[in-house]
Amino acid sequence: MKSSAILTLILAASLNAQTPAPATKPAAAPAAKPAAPKRAPTLANVPYGTHERQVLDFYKADSAKPAPLLFFIHGGGWVAGDKSGVGELEACLKAGISVVSINYRYSWQAQLAGVMPPVQWPLEDAARALQFVRSKAAEWNIDKQRIGASGGSAGACSSLYLAFHDDMADPKSRDPIARESTRLWCAAVSGAQTSLDPKQLKEWTPNSRYGGHAFGFMDPNERKTRDTRFAEFLEKRESVLKWIKMYSPYEWVSKDDPPVYLYYSSTPAIGQEQKDPTHTSNYGVKLQEHCREIGDECELVYPGAPDVKHKSIAEFLIETLKKP
């Protein structure tokens, strides 16, 4: 009897241990905030050329008088990317600055079409889109003088190309758009490639790998080959040097150029390999040195940088485009 009672107690304890306690109702999770709706352009996919990539979006600021304009060029190495991700959009619109964001023909598309150098298409599209926007100044309530370019990576390189290049307007052209100026009021960019000269890049950053595709050192049918032929690019530099002189921003710096603002996320180390050689602040250090030698205004920002006047691209753009 006694052993039977003990067995009953052990079995009951075992069953209790395997039976889960009544579930407690979990606290209600806080409702996730709905994502802010993406701002629609005032005008979307406005063509400035005949190619499907030659379109732009226009965001009109609320302004009684002609508004300054942010001219945004997307990144993606000139082989990818899209105009939809506009940096500084809300800050500029809030400050009364209208915004244009452009698409452009990719370099690999130029290469497939037999255009040399392939970088010609994205850079010439940037210039043409800028001229087109100026031709719309009255209709879109834009101050055609106060236009500042911005973008990241390849978009930054394109912006600096416009900032430093001589005016590409053709006053005698029968095309009214071609008669418009390509000069800028300023440029503010992030992660910019400031030179396309492989000799310079190798000296500044030994593990450089970017730029060859701009001059045809890439398989246009395979975008992954973009950064794989830098050694060949360097070896054959002389064969494309005339094009480097034509399209590298560094080559066009002159004393009468507008102020530029360069932002990088890492500290420089000239002559040393970099974790991200394609967006290293070594580019910025060498361009700033060059600008200072010539007499052009160039503000360089990176972690710990000296003489920083503007904490962000938006701050620089708003102050520069809006100052009396």
KOLDRENDREN-708633 format. One record per atom (N, C-alpha, C, O, CB): residue in one letter; y, z, x. Coordinates in steps of 0.05 Angstrom, whole numbers, plus 5000, padded with zeros to 4 digits. Atoms other than C-alpha are relative to their C-alpha. Last residue first. Glycine has a CB too. Layout:
BEGIN
AYZX ...
END
This chain:
BEGIN
P497750175005 P674639875447 P500449805022 P502349645021 P502550174996 K497649904988 K667540125459 K502449814996 K501949574996 K499650055031 K498049905019 K662439915407 K502750095013 K504650144999 K498950234985 L499350205019 L657839465448 L502250094981 L503649924969 L497649934984 T498950244988 T657939915509 T500849794980 T502949664983 T497949885019 E497549954986 E657240585474 E501249745010 E503649695007 E499750205023 I498049935020 I651940335425 I502750055013 I504849955003 I499150264985 L499350225016 L647939975478 L502350064980 L504249914978 L497649904984 F498550204985 F648040535528 F501049774983 F503349704984 F498349895023 E497449884993 E646041065478 E501749805015 E504149775010 E499650265016 A498350005024 A640540625450 A502850105006 A504849994997 A498750164977 I499150285005 I637640485519 I501949994976 I504049864977 I497649824995 S501950185013 S637241235532 S501349724997 S503749685000 S499250104972 K502749905001 K640241815570 K498049804989 K495649834994 K499950254984 H501050035027 H646641465590 H497050074999 H495549985016 H500449714990 K497749965019 K650741665651 K499049984971 K500250114953 K502149785005 V500750105027 V645041765701 V502350074981 V503150304978 V497450134990 D497850155012 D647941855771 D499449874973 D500349654967 D500849785019 P497249904997 P641442065804 P501949834984 P501349604976 P500850015029 A498050194989 A634441895778 A502750135002 A503550284984 A500149754983 G498749894976 G629642485768 G502149825012 G503149885034 G498050075020 P500149714998 P625042115720 P501250105026 P500350035048 P497150094998 Y502949934997 Y627641395717 Y499950305002 Y502050435006 Y498749855024 V501049745010 V634441095699 V496950015003 V495549834996 V500750034970 L502949984997 L638240555736 L499150284991 L500150485001 L499249945029 E500949725002 E645340355717 E497050014999 E495749874983 E501250134974 C502949975006 C647639675743 C499350304999 C499350435020 C498249845020 E500749735010 E654939455747 E497150014991 E496349854973 E501950084976 D500650005029 D655938825789 D499050284992 D497850425008 D497849794993 G497849895016 G659438845856 G499650004970 G501550014955 G502549865007 I498450235010 I655138395900 I502450104984 I504449974982 I498249824982 E499050164978 E652238955943 E501949784990 E503949715004 E497649875015 R497849854986 R651839405883 R501149855023 R503549865028 R498950275009 C497650015017 C647938885843 C502350155014 C504650055013 C499450134973 H498950285000 H642938785900 H502649994984 H504549874993 H497949804989 E498950044974 E641739535908 E501449735002 E503649715013 E497850025022 Q497649844999 Q640839595833 Q501449975027 Q503849945029 Q499550294994 L497950145014 L635839025834 L502750155001 L504850035004 L499249954971 K499250234985 K631839355889 K502149834986 K503949724999 K497649825007 V498649914976 V631540025855 V501149765015 V503449765024 V498250165018 G497349925007 G629839715788 G501650085024 G504050025026 G499950234981 Y498550235010 Y623839325812 Y503050084996 Y504849935004 Y498849884974 N499250144975 N621439935850 N501649754993 N503549695007 N497549935016 S497149974997 S621540265780 S500949895027 S503349885033 S500950294998 T499149794982 T614539995771 T503150005002 T504449795000 T498849965027 H497749885013 H612839575709 H501250235018 H502550415008 H499350124973 T498650205017 T607839075737 T502550114987 T504349964980 T498149904978 P498250164984 P605839535795 P501649804983 P503649694992 P498549855021 D499550235018 D603040055747 D502049815014 D504449835009 D501150104972 K502049985021 K599840585791 K500249774981 K498249654972 K500250274985 Q499249875025 Q604140355849 Q497750004980 Q496149824979 Q502549874988 E501450105024 E602640175921 E500750184976 E501250424978 E497050015005 Q502549865006 Q608040385970 Q498749884975 Q500049794957 Q500450304997 G501950054979 G613539966002 G497350144996 G495650125013 G501150095025 I499950264989 I618940265957 I498049975024 I497950155041 I502949945010 A501049954973 A616740895921 A499849725014 A497749605014 A497250155000 P500550214981 P620140935853 P498850095027 P499050335033 P502549855005 T498249994977 T619341465799 T499349785020 T497049715022 T499950285014 S501149874976 S615941295734 S502049995023 S503949835023 S497449865008 S501349755006 S618141145662 S498850155024 S497850375022 S497949964980 Y502850004992 Y623140595677 Y498950284996 Y500350484997 Y499749925030 Y501549765004 Y629940435645 Y497149975009 Y495849765002 Y500150094970 L502850024994 L634839925671 L498650264996 L499350465008 L499549895028 Y501349745000 Y641839855643 Y497049975002 Y495849834986 Y500850164974 V502849985009 V646039235656 V499050295004 V500050445021 V498249805016 P501549764991 P653539115659 P497150004989 P496649914967 P501450264991 P499649775017 P655838395648 P498550245011 P496750215027 P499249944971 D502149955020 D656037895705 D500550254984 D501950434993 D497350025014 D498850025027 D662537695741 D497950054977 D498550004954 D501249734996 K498049795005 K660337935809 K501050014972 K501950214962 K502349985020 S497450074989 S654037505812 S502050214990 S501450374972 S501049724991 V498049785001 V646537615802 V502649915013 V502649805035 V499050255014 W497650085014 W642836965791 W502250214999 W504350164988 W499249934972 E498750224987 E637137015842 E502849934988 E504449805000 E498349754999 Y498849904975 Y634937705818 Y501749785013 Y503849845026 Y497850095020 P497449875006 P633737425748 P501450085026 P503950055027 P499650244983 S500149724993 S628236945774 S502750144996 S504750045007 S499150045030 Y500849825022 Y628336295736 Y499850295007 Y499450454988 Y497449904990 M498950075027 M631735755777 M499650214979 M501250244961 M498849744991 K497149984999 K630636045847 K501349944973 K503550054967 K501149805021 I499449714998 I623336155830 I503050045001 I504150224988 I498750125026 W500249885027 W623035435807 W500650305000 W501850404981 W497349944988 K497750115015 K625635165874 K500050114971 K502150164960 K499949694999 L497649844993 L620635635909 L502549904984 L504250064976 L500649985029 V498749935025 V614635335873 V502750145004 V503850254986 V498250174982 S500350235018 S611334965932 S501450054973 S502049864959 S497149954995 E498150214993 E614135475981 E499949774980 E501949634976 E499449905028 R497349945008 R610436045946 R501949775005 R503649704988 R501050245014 K498850255007 K603535735955 K503050034991 K504049864977 K498449864978 E500750204980 E600536325992 E501549744995 E502349605014 E497049955000 L498649944975 L604136825948 L499649795022 L501449715035 L499150285011 F497150025006 F601836505884 F501650055025 F503449905032 F500850204977 E499550294999 E594736435913 E503049944995 E504249775008 E498349864979 A500350084972 A594737185927 A500549705004 A501849625023 A497150065010 F497649934986 F597537325857 F499849915030 F501849815041 F500650304999 R499750204979 R591836955823 R502650055016 R503949865026 R500149724988 T502250024981 T588737475778 T500549825023 T498849805041 T497549914985 D499249854976 D594737715737 D497849995022 D497750165039 D500550294993 R497149994994 R594537215680 R500750135026 R502350025041 R501450154978 T499650094972 T587037075682 T502950035009 T503649965032 T499149715003 K500849784982 K585937495619 K500349935030 K500350105047 K497150084995 R497749844993 R589936975581 R499350235019 R501150345032 R501250114975 E501049734998 E584236485583 E502250185010 E502850195034 E497550005020 N501949965021 N585735775560 N498850285001 N497250354983 N497749795002 P498649975026 P592135745600 P498150044977 P498950134955 P501749764994 D501550185017 D588235875665 D501250044972 D500950254960 D496950075000 M501549875022 M593536195708 M498449794986 M499349554984 M502050154981 F502449884988 F597736035769 F498550174980 F498650414981 F500950175025 G502450165003 G602435565731 G497550115013 G495449995012 G500549735009 F499850254985 F609335815752 F497349845001 F496949665017 F500950055028 A497450125007 A610336385703 A500249725012 A501749555003 A502350175009 H500350155024 H602936545711 H502549854991 H502449644978 H499050174978 G501150274994 G604236755783 G499749824975 G500149584977 G497350035012 G498050214996 G608837315762 G498949735004 G500249534998 G501750075022 Y498850145022 Y604937965765 Y501849775009 Y503049785030 Y501750204983 R502050195011 R600038245816 R501249824979 R499949634970 R497650144989 S499050175022 S603938715861 S498049794992 S496449695008 S502649865009 N502150085019 N599539175903 N501149844976 N499949854954 N498550244991 P502350154987 P604339195962 P497849914981 P496649704986 P498850175021 T502449875011 T610439385920 T497649865009 T496949644999 T500150024968 W499249775016 W617339225948 W497650174992 W497750414993 W501649914976 E498649824983 E614938766004 E500850264985 E500650484995 E502649875011 K502049894981 K609638435960 K501450205019 K500150405026 K498849775017 L501649815014 L614838345905 L497950135018 L497450375016 L498549864977 Q498649765005 Q619838015951 Q498250224988 Q498350454996 Q502449954981 K499449894974 K614837515976 K501550264997 K500850465010 K501649805017 P502249844990 P612137395906 P500450135027 P499350345033 P497549835001 D500650104973 D619037195880 D497750165012 D498150405017 D502550015018 L502550155003 L619337315804 L499249875027 L497649685028 L500349784979 S500350234983 S624637855808 S497349874994 S495450004986 S500150095030 T497450094992 T627338385761 T499949765018 T502049625022 T501650215013 Q500650144975 Q620838525724 Q502649865008 Q503549674995 Q497649794997 A499450284994 A623539005673 A498949915026 A498950055046 A503049975000 G502250114986 G620139635649 G500349725010 G498549565009 G497550024984 S502049814990 S625539775598 S497749865014 S496849655005 S498950184977 V502850085001 V631939395583 V498250225011 V499150415024 V499649745016 A501349744995 A639339455568 A497049974995 A496149904973 A501250224980 A503050015004 A643538825573 A499050285006 A499950415025 A498649795018 C501549814984 C651138735566 C497049954996 C496249794980 C500750294992 W498249774996 W656538305535 W498850215018 W500150345034 W500950124973 L500449755014 L652137685543 L502350205006 L503750175026 L497450135007 R499249764986 R653336965563 R499750244982 R500050224958 R502949975011 T502449834996 T649336405530 T500750265014 T498850405022 T497949845015 S500449864975 S655536055501 S497350155001 S496350234980 S502350205005 E499649725000 E655335565443 E499350135027 E497650035041 E498450134977 R497349954989 R656034815455 R500650305000 R502650385012 R502149864982 A500050024971 A648434725448 A502750065012 A503050125036 A499049735009 I501349764990 I648934965376 I500050015031 I500550225043 I497150024990 P498149775000 P654134435360 P498750265010 P500150425021 P501050044972 D501349785015 D649433875383 D501850245000 D502250365021 D497250065012 R499750085028 R653633275405 R498750214981 R499150204957 R498949734995 S502350085016 S654133625472 S500749924972 S502650034960 S498050235000 K499850285008 K660633605511 K497649914983 K497549684975 K500149825025 P497750055017 P661534365516 P500249714989 P501449664969 P502650065015 D499350284994 D654434455542 D502349924982 D501949834960 D497649814998 A498750165021 A653335205542 A500649725011 A501449695034 A502550144990 M501650255004 M648535465596 M501149834977 M499849644969 M497150074995 D500050095027 D653436005621 D498649734997 D499249545012 D502949984989 D497550145007 D651336225690 D499849904971 D497649864961 D500649775019 H499750294998 H645236665690 H502849904993 H504150014976 H497949874982 F499050084973 F645737415702 F500549705002 F502149615019 F498050085021 A497749854992 A645237695631 A501249905026 A503749905030 A499250295004 L497650075015 L640737145605 L502550145010 L504750025012 L499650064971 Y499550284994 Y635637245661 Y502549904985 Y504249774997 Y497549824992 L498550004975 L636337995651 L500649715009 L502749665021 L498550155022 S497349895006 S634337925578 S501749995025 S504049925024 S499850294989 S498550215014 S628437475596 S502850094995 S504749934998 S498649934974 C499550214980 C625937995647 C501749774988 C503649685000 C497449895012 A497949904983 A626638535594 A500849805021 A503249765027 A499150275013 G497650015016 G622638135544 G502450105016 G504750015012 G499750154974 A499150284999 A617438045599 A502549964983 A504249794990 A497849814990 S501850164984 S617138805606 S501049715001 S503249665011 S497150014990 G501749874980 G621139105549 G498349805015 G497549605004 G498250214987 G502850065003 G626938835509 G498550155022 G499750285039 G499549705002 S501949784993 S634438845503 S497249914996 S496649714982 S500650254983 A502950065001 A640338365499 A498450255008 A499350425023 A499349775019 G501549874979 G647438565481 G497149944997 G496049974976 G500550305001 I502850035004 I652138125440 I498650125025 I499150045047 I499149704996 R501449754994 R659438305434 R497049994993 R496150104973 R501350244985 Q499549924972 Q662837625440 Q498250245007 Q497050255028 Q502950085004 K501550164981 K659837325377 K500550065029 K499049975047 K500649714995 D498150034978 D662237895333 D498649855022 D497049965037 D501250285010 I500649914972 I657337775277 I502549955018 I503849755016 I497649855011 N498149794994 N658737715202 N499550135027 N499350385029 N499950224978 W501549754998 W652337315188 W501950245007 W500950465011 W497949985021 E501849965023 E655836685163 E498750274999 E498350394978 E497949784999 A498349975024 A661536735213 A498350064976 A499050234960 A501749744996 A498349764999 A656936865272 A501650044975 A501750264964 A501849985024 K500149885027 K651536355253 K502050244998 K501950384979 K497250104994 S499150215019 S652935895313 S500150114971 S501449994954 S498249765001 R497150034998 R652536515357 R501149794980 R503349834969 R500849925029 V498949765013 V645436635331 V503149995001 V504450054982 V499050265014 F500350045029 F643535915349 F501350244985 F502750204966 F497049984993 Q497950195009 Q646336005419 Q499949964970 Q502049944957 Q499649735015 L497449874997 L642136635429 L502349814991 L504149904977 L500550095029 A499849815023 A635936285402 A502750145000 A503950194980 A497750205000 R499550165024 R637135715452 R500350184975 R502150134958 R497749804995 A497250104999 A637736195510 A500749844975 A502949884964 A500349815025 A498249775003 A631436575491 A502949915000 A504550004985 A499550205023 D499949925028 D627835915479 D501850244996 D503350254976 D497150074990 E498250185013 E629735685549 E500250064970 E502250014957 E499149715004 L497349954991 L626636305578 L502049814986 L504249904978 L500349985030 P498949745010 P620236275538 P502950055007 P504450164991 P498250235009 W499949985029 W619335525550 W501050274991 W502950274975 W497249954989 Q497750145012 Q621235475623 Q500250044970 Q502450074960 Q499849705007 V497949805008 V616336015643 V502449864988 V504049994975 V500850165025 P500449905027 P611035465643 P502050204990 P502550224966 P497350124998 P501849775001 P613935135705 P499750114972 P501550074955 P501050225019 M499949844975 M612234605690 M502950055008 M504649875006 M498649855023 V497249934991 V610834345620 V499850175025 V498350375026 V501550164977 G499350144975 G604033995612 G502850075010 G503849935027 G499849714996 A498450245007 A603234195538 A500949845025 A502249645023 A502550084984 L501850195014 L597634665557 L501449744992 L500249534990 L498850144975 Q501850104980 Q602334995607 Q498049804988 Q497549594999 Q498450235013 A498650194983 A607735075556 A498149865019 A498249625023 A502450135015 Q499650235018 Q602935405508 Q501549785015 Q500949545012 Q501550084975 W502550155000 W600835865565 W500149764981 W498749564986 W497750184992 S500350164976 S608036055575 S497449845001 S497449625011 S500250185025 Y501349864978 Y608836285503 Y499749815024 Y499849565022 Y497250104992 R502450134992 R613835965455 R498950145025 R500450215044 R500549705006 Y499550224982 Y618936465429 Y497349885008 Y495250005005 Y501650095026 N502450104988 N619536995376 N500749775018 N502949665015 N497949924978 I501050284999 I626237315366 I497049985008 I496050155023 I501749855019 S502449984983 S629237975342 S498649724999 S498149614978 S498050224989 V501750245002 V636437975317 V497650055018 V497950155040 V501549755008 V502250044982 V640138625303 V498649734994 V498249664971 V497950234998 S502150175012 S646738825272 S498049945022 S498449975046 S501249744989 I500750224983 I650739405302 I497749844987 I495649954982 I499150105029 G498550245008 G654139875254 G499649765018 G501349595019 G502950075000 A497550014985 A651840515289 A501749764992 A503849725004 A499550005030 K498549765008 K646340635237 K502850005013 K504750105001 K498550255008 L499150055027 L643939925249 L501750234990 L503850194977 L497749954981 C497950204999 C643640055324 C501149954972 C503549934968 C498949745012 A497749884987 A639740705318 A502349805000 A504649874995 A499450085029 E498749825018 E634940395268 E502650125011 E504650154998 E498150234992 L499150125025 L633139795310 L501650194983 L503950134975 L497649904984 E497249915006 E632940125378 E501149894974 E503549894970 E501849925023 G499049754988 G626539745397 G502950044993 G504549864992 G499749995030 V497250024989 V624339205349 V500950275011 V501350464995 V501949904978 G499449734990 G616839155338 G502650005015 G502849955039 G497850085020 S499949795021 S616238545292 S500750285011 S501850444996 S497350014987 K497349905005 K618338015343 K500150244981 K502350354977 K501649784988 D498850095025 D611337895368 D502650144995 D503150365005 D498050054977 G497849845011 G607137965431 G501349864976 G500849634970 G502150055021 A500849875025 A602837515475 A502550154990 A504750135001 A497650205005 V502550125010 V603237045536 V499150124974 V497150034962 V497850045021 W499550285008 W610437155559 W497449864991 W497449624987 W501249845023 G500650174977 G607937795592 G500549714996 G499649545011 G497250045008 G502650125003 G607638145525 G499449805022 G497549645019 G499749874974 G501650024976 G614738365513 G497349884995 G496849784973 G499750275013 H502449844997 H619438245454 H498649955027 H499049745040 H498149944977 I502050194991 I626537975460 I497450165006 I497450345023 I500949845026 F502449884990 F631938355421 F497949795006 F497449614990 F498950204980 F501750244998 F639038105413 F497550095013 F497450125038 F501449765015 L502249964981 L643038725391 L498249754998 L497249694976 L498450264994 L502750085006 L649438485356 L498150085023 L498750045047 L499849704996 P501450064975 P656538735349 P497149944994 P496150004972 P500350225021 A501549794987 A659138705277 A498949915028 A498249675031 A497650104983 P502250114984 P664538265249 P498750215017 P500050345033 P501049765017 K499050204981 K668838715204 K497649885015 K495450005014 K502050125020 A497850155013 A666939085141 A501049785018 A501949575009 A502350194992 S497550004985 S660339305171 S502049834986 S501449604979 S499449905029 D497849965019 D653639495141 D502650025015 D503250235027 D499450254982 A498949735002 A648839215193 A502250014978 A503449804972 A501250095027 K497149985003 K644938585180 K501050284997 K500150434979 K501049834977 Y499549755014 Y637838525206 Y503050055000 Y504250095021 Y498550255013 F497349904998 F636037815227 F500250254982 F499550244958 F502149794991 D499349835023 D628937585243 D502950115004 D503650175027 D498050234997 L498949744995 L627536995289 L500550154974 L500650044953 L502749985015 V498949875024 V623536365293 V501150275007 V500350395028 V497850024977 Q497150004997 Q621535875348 Q501350104974 Q502649954960 Q501149725008 R499249764986 R614136055349 R503050035002 R504050245010 R498850025027 E500649785018 E612335525296 E500950275013 E501450464998 E497150014994 H502649894995 H615834995339 H499650254983 H501550394976 H499750085030 T502050135017 T621734615308 T497250125004 T495450074987 T499949715006 G501250234987 G627435045334 G497949894981 G497649984958 G498950065028 Y497950094982 Y632035615311 Y499149765016 Y500549665034 Y500950235019 P500650184978 P627835755250 P502449945017 P504649885006 P498849744989 V498050215000 V629436385209 V499449815023 V499349915046 V502950125002 N501150264991 N623036775202 N501949774998 N501349554988 N497549944985 A502450004984 A626037345161 A499249715007 A499549534992 A497750144985 L501050275001 L633137455136 L497649995019 L497850075042 L502249795009 T498350125020 T635538155118 T499349704996 T499249604974 T503050025009 P497650144990 P629438395155 P501849904978 P500849854956 P499349765018 A500250295002 A624838875120 A502549885011 A504749985007 A499549914971 R497650145010 R624939595144 R499649705000 R498749585020 R502450085018 K498850174979 K617939875151 K502449854988 K502249734967 K497949815011 P500450295004 P616640405099 P501449855022 P503749915030 P501149924972 A497450125009 A616441105128 A499649704997 A498449575014 A502250065021 A498650144978 A609241325132 A502549884989 A502649774967 A498249785013 P500450305000 P607341795076 P501649875022 P503949965028 P500849884972 K497550135008 K607442525097 K499549705000 K498449595019 K502350075019 A498850154979 A600342795098 A502549864990 A502649754968 A498049795011 A500050295006 A599043305044 A501449865023 A503649935032 A501549944973 P497350105007 P597743985074 P500049704997 P498849555012 P502150085022 A498750114977 A590344145072 A502849904992 A503149794970 A498449775013 A499250285004 A588344575013 A501549915025 A503450045034 A501849974975 A497250025007 A585045205037 A500849714998 A499949555014 A501850155021 P498150034977 P577645155036 P502849984990 P503449884968 P499249755016 K498550245005 K573945444975 K502049965023 K503750145027 K501550004973 T497349945008 T569145955001 T501649754998 T501249575014 T501450205019 A497850144986 A561945755002 A502750094989 A503050114965 A499749694998 P498550175018 P557046284976 P502449875014 P503950015028 P501050154975 A498149855017 A553246555035 A501549804982 A501949574990 A502050165017 P497250004992 P547646115060 P501750164981 P501150184957 P501149725002 T498450095023 T540446325044 T503050015008 T504050235014 T499550184975 Q500050295002 Q536246335107 Q501749904978 Q502349664976 Q497249904997 A498850114976 A537847065126 A500249704998 A502149585010 A498350085024 N497149965001 N536647295054 N501449875024 N503649765022 N500650305000 L498850195020 L529846965054 L503050034999 L504449834997 L498850054972 S500150274989 S527847325119 S501349804980 S502849624989 S497149915005 A497950024980 A530247995093 A500149725011 A502349615016 A499550205023 A497450005014 A526047915030 A502349965020 A504149815015 A500450254984 L499750265013 L519847725071 L502849984986 L504049774987 L497849954979 I499550204979 I520748335116 I500449734988 I502249584997 I497649995020 L497349964989 L521448805056 L500749795021 L502949685021 L500450285012 T498250095021 T515148525022 T502950025010 T504549835005 T499750164974 L500150295000 L511148605086 L502049884980 L503349684986 L497249904994 I498450094976 I513349335091 I500149705001 I502249595008 I498750115026 A497249955005 A511049465020 A501749905023 A503849785019 A500650294994 S499250215020 S504249145033 S503050034994 S504349824991 S498450024974 S499750254985 S503449575096 S500949784982 S502549604990 S497449925015 K497749974983 K504750215055 K500549745015 K502849665017 K499650235020 M497650005017 M500050005000 M502550005017 M504449855013 M500050244981 
END
